Amino acid sequence: MASTLTDTLALDGGPRAIPEPLPGGAAARSLIDEREVEAVSAVIRSGQLFRFADHDNSQCTQFEKEACDYVGVKYGLIVNSGTDALICGLVGLGVGPGDEVLVPAYTYIASAAAVVAVGAVPVIVECDESLGMDPADAAAKITPYTKAMLPVHMQGVPCRLADLLGLAKEQGLLVLEDCCQSIGARYHGRVTGSFGDAGAWSLNYYKVITCGEGGFVFTNSYPAYERICFTGEPGLPMWMKDNYGDSFGWQGEPFSFLGLRSNEISAAMIRVQLSKIETALGRTRAVKHAVLDDLDPAPRHYRLQHQDDPRGDCGLSLALICHNQETAHRFGAALSAEGMGTGAAHREGFPDRHIYRYWDSILNKRAYHPHASPWTHPAYKGRVEYHQDMCPRTLDILNRTLRLGLNVNMTAAHGQQIAAAINKVDRLI
Ligand SMILES: Cc1ncc(COP(=O)(O)O)c(C=O)c1O
């Protein structure tokens, strides 16, 4: 009787492979405790809420040092959002009107919007089964106007960095790594973001570490760093002069652009979150390893997402790429009934701004002002056309991909249950 039941899908009335509801949660956000409360309270009590009032000892400066050490880079600036961090990174690298930037078809719209914000043209590149930018399509989309590429490490998983970096080197392209969803991911032992010419984190509520909203942009290039600083703060030469007197000198010419300054309260909180990052990632990685260890080595209906270096993955998600869309649909429904809620990454009709198809402002080439349009700027000599079906391979993969979320409140035992549920569904549907 028991074996008959375990051979019956929960959808068909069998027992669930995951009997109790799985714990919900996120990464370091789920570890918020009195330490964050105390750090923020201390800043408020101090009355010292402006980074430039005591620049060297400010929470912002201390976070920048700690985060740079963590990534293994020299210079970094905390800003208000991941989008701001990308904008700063692009300006820092000298990207602007007339330039094209390669952006993957599967990423939050902010990656492409940041390119438009600096006056450059995003060129949308297919993703492959790494769920990141496909190096072959990236190569095919390079034109004489391509200045940079913006590879994105989605949902904690590094993209095909080695091939993309090789292509960038061969073609003389700059690389801005979008690590907004993958803070702390490693690639062959090194933290992502340290491979490109610059990198960007988002510190928003859904990210690995958070202070509610925020961003961090970093680089090993001092000239790029200076440009990043000018981008984020038009008053910088004045504030810095206050701190360093007349001896303070910029190497480059300061320019004015945006006001992206972060604040002491956010920085105090994110410093505590950063100190918890390895604990958070240690837990999510342990859950993911437990799933992977127990998965059937020869599944019938799916392949796992390609990863160049699975050890560096943050462990926040698991992607099952089914052989066709119909199977993905049945697999997802059956797995959800077993207790692991999931669905296809692309669902027709849901305007998911993580998929290029729903970047309507980009596809329609809408800028904030008609005279500020990167696509019609006199410096731009290229021609890029967009349409909703321009990356059929990406859509096909996302239609077949089931995404499973993992979090710090799960244990290895939950991972084993998830694997058992996947194996059961794979065997029985
Ligand atoms: C891949 C990616 N890039 C950029 C961003 C933008 O970050 P933020 O929301 O902090 O502006 C996000 C965040 O949602 C993201 O997921």
The ligand as a Tripos MOL2 file, in Angstrom:
@<TRIPOS>MOLECULE
LIG
   16    16     1     0     0
SMALL
NO_CHARGES

@<TRIPOS>ATOM
      1 C1         19.7650   42.0110  -12.5580 C.3       1 LIG1
      2 C2         19.3700   43.3250  -11.9390 C.ar      1 LIG1
      3 N1         19.9770   44.4520  -12.3630 N.ar      1 LIG1
      4 C3         19.6790   45.6430  -11.8300 C.ar      1 LIG1
      5 C4         18.7450   45.7780  -10.8420 C.ar      1 LIG1
      6 C5         18.4100   47.1300  -10.3060 C.3       1 LIG1
      7 O1         18.5700   47.2380   -8.9350 O.3       1 LIG1
      8 P1         17.6630   48.2630   -8.0790 P.3       1 LIG1
      9 O2         16.2860   47.6900   -8.0210 O.co2     1 LIG1
     10 O3         18.3350   48.3090   -6.7520 O.co2     1 LIG1
     11 O4         17.7250   49.5690   -8.7980 O.co2     1 LIG1
     12 C6         18.0960   44.6480  -10.3640 C.ar      1 LIG1
     13 C7         17.1290   44.7380   -9.2680 C.2       1 LIG1
     14 O5         16.0920   44.5830   -9.0760 O.2       1 LIG1
     15 C8         18.4040   43.3800  -10.9400 C.ar      1 LIG1
     16 O6         17.7780   42.2770  -10.5380 O.3       1 LIG1
@<TRIPOS>BOND
     1     1     2 1
     2     2     3 ar
     3     2    15 ar
     4     3     4 ar
     5     4     5 ar
     6     5     6 1
     7     5    12 ar
     8     6     7 1
     9     7     8 1
    10     8     9 2
    11     8    10 1
    12     8    11 1
    13    12    13 1
    14    12    15 ar
    15    13    14 2
    16    15    16 1
@<TRIPOS>SUBSTRUCTURE
     1 LIG1         1 GROUP 0 **** ****
